Amino acid sequence: MGAGQSFELRQWPSGGLDSIFHPKSVAVVGVSNTPVQLGLMRPFLTCGFAGNIYPVHRDGGTILGLKVYRSIADIPGLVDYVVFGTPAASIPSLLEECAAKGVKAASFFTAGFGETGTEGGKSLERRILEIARYAGIRLIGPNCLGLYCPESHISFIPDSPLEPGSVGFISQSGGNSVYVIRAGASRGLTFSKVVSYGNAVDVDESELLEYLADDAATGVIGAYVEGVKDGERFRRALREAAAKKPVIVMKGGNTRSGARASASHTGALASQKHIWDSLLRESQAMGVESMEEMLDLLVAFRYMRPVRGTRAGIVGWGGGASVQAADECEAEGLDLPAFPPSLRNELARHWLPTGSILGNPVDTVSWSRDRAGFAKIIDAVAAWDGVDVLILHMGVIGGLMGLETMLELFPVVTGAYIEAAGKTSKPVAVVFHSNATPEVGAAFFEQARKCQQAAIPVYDSLGRTARAIVRYAGFCVSHPGWV
């Protein structure tokens, strides 16, 4: 396309996105031996991308054992996907090389475009979009990390998990996309696709929602959005996506300070919070206030059986922790019904040590050494018709027995939790909290892994657990056919 040539921009259908997640060859433009530039290419090597990988730099040579080509035109084979790490001013001419090469998609780690707020940056965005539309190239970004698709072994994180899953996540922030992948992996989440889309000059939040709504590999969608390009299209996309599967949205830039930050971050045009709240209610998407809450709900949708009410039975370690559980859970909207005399009598037959709590919550610390007896306590609470969901927590960090003895007991308690969860048809959540020392933290992480392998959702805060259950229960009640 000649300089200055223009044409009417067109809108691609969302179905056209599928090919960008399954490239057969990748070029990384601007590679060098600096940590950042190596970081653009290294994930394709460490994640085992099966296609051809072509480093590109004007100086040529070799890098990480691969030949470096001096230009995109010099690459001998076809190129499906290009990752750019070169200065913004160089992108238009390089994108024209991509057009001549038949490239299908490109992502831009490069910043310096519309997010700068300058006419020069905005002009560069218009120019690269013009070239891409003329050539049929889909653009991710600029100012983004790009694509993560475990099925295709492509990622922007060198040590990213490679097990495909059912969580789809889109993020205007690259940092939040990395956080969700890493923190999600530690909580047993696996992903279908994650997209860091930055300034969204071409592929934007609306089109990504439309795509993930119809993506058979995606069962639940999470989104971090700072602003939208087309409000009406986003409204429609959000409503249609939420009608097909759970959609969880965090909106950044709600305050004046946040709006200024999002404008300089990705050039996003933020909206007032009450508008977003109304939009979420209308679409039946679920809004969250933090990335931690996002993960809490994703874990619930991934691991928890459907919850049909908010009556909870709580069983766990420690009197003080049990009181804390009661306060935090009720504050978040969970109901802790008092146990009837028949259930209290049944619990007393199993165990009645001095200082025990046989109400709701139940303090079981004195039974911790007896896995079978511990499990019977949980079984009895689970069998009662007065509760809809079980919360099993572990929060004691030492006491008279000493930390070493307590650490030895953790697997016993976890075993009882897993055994009881396997017997009941009711939804169960496990909480490992009071993480006061590195030793306890490491032990909790190990026990959490065991629960995740048994398909039990795990949390590290009683209050956040309760909030996630209440939100999840509301979804299950309003979507009775959801599984």
Secondary structure, DSSP 4 states (H G I P E B T S, - for coil): --TT---------GGGGGGGGS-SEEEEET--SSHHHHHHHHHHHHTT--SEEEEE-TT--EETTEEPBSSGGG-SS---EEEE-S-GGGHHHHHHHHHHHT--EEEE----SGGG-SHHHHHHHHHHHHHHHHHT-EEE-SSS-EEEBGGGTB-SSTT----EEEEEEEES-HHHHHHHHHHHHHTT--EEEEEE-TT-SSS-HHHHHHHHHH-TT-SEEEEEES--S-HHHHHHHHHHHHHHS-EEEEE---SHHHHHHHHHHH------HHHHHHHHHHHT-EEESSHHHHHHHHHHHHHPPP----BEEEEES-HHHHHHHHHHHHHTT-B-PPPPHHHHHHHHHH---TT-B-SSSEE-GGGTT-HHHHHHHHHHHHH-TT-SEEEEEE----GGG-HHHHHHHHHHHHHHHHHHHHH-SS-EEEEE----SHHHHHHHHHHHHHHHHTT--EES-HHHHHHHHHHHHHHHHH-TT--
